[in-house]
Amino acid sequence: MNWTTDNITSQNGKVVLVTGANTGLGYETALELAKKEAFVILAGRNREKIAAAIQRIKQQYPSAKLEPGLVDLSDLSSVKAFAESVISKHNRLDVLINNAGVMFPPPGKTKDGYELQFGVNFMAHFALTAHLFGLLNTTPHSRVVTLSSIAHRNGAIDFDNLKLEKPFDKFREYGQSKVADLIFTLEMQRRLERNNSGTISVGAHPGISKTELLRTDKPEMIHQFPHMSANQGAFSSLYAATHELEGGEYIGPNGEDELTGYPAPAYIADYAKNEEIGLRLWEYANASMRLDFLA
């Protein structure tokens, strides 16, 4: 039988953090977890939009346990400050869902100088996971869920073009950011196992879902593909966050070309599995941000 949110067991007692939770996949993920009694931290960069998202969930589920989180993923100092605020308020973190992302923006850089898609989609989530790892690692059976994309299949890491050193190509840069997310997922799992950690790292992708992700480029493109609602698009993330899994698994829709469908093991390009590339990307992120995350 196809897995749906009806299969999610009670998440009562668990603390879950979702980035990009005010809209789209992140909102639907937060909504379904709140419905299953998790304490959900909804993280986003706009205080008013996060407050509105919390209000919408509360209207449906008045007893929902929700907390707003303010973070700008294009600014690594904001990421660090946000992580510190979470640590100050909570003594556990069961699930971190690295959901937020940008797709096909105009050429631009983060505050720290990274190409915007690479900086937000990968570097910020690497940093957030690193800063929160102490809390995750002391929470039994915790996990990190990082969203990638079918676009990872055509992605490659150009270490000479992580800060817009070359002319901008929105498709190439997006693919680079999404393969980086999947490389991160797999490399983190290898390091967790070497460190005998009880935390696991898993990945997910939403296929093609009708969200605001294309708002910066061509919103009409969403109608050129078979697509799912944002709620069904969130099934992969929710499965990855709540189902019993081994570390290193990657979940996506089970339909043709993984564009639509229900959660199932997804295809991982050989490039993303390359351990030498995983090592190099991990060391790059640690060094450039002066971190010592699972070194």
Beta strands, then each sheet from edge to edge (+ up, - down):
strand 1: 15-19
strand 2: 39-44
strand 3: 65-70
strand 4: 95-98
strand 5: 143-147
strand 6: 200-204
strand 7: 250-253
strand 8: 263-265
sheet 1: 3+ 2+ 1+ 4+ 5+ 6+ 7+ 8-
end
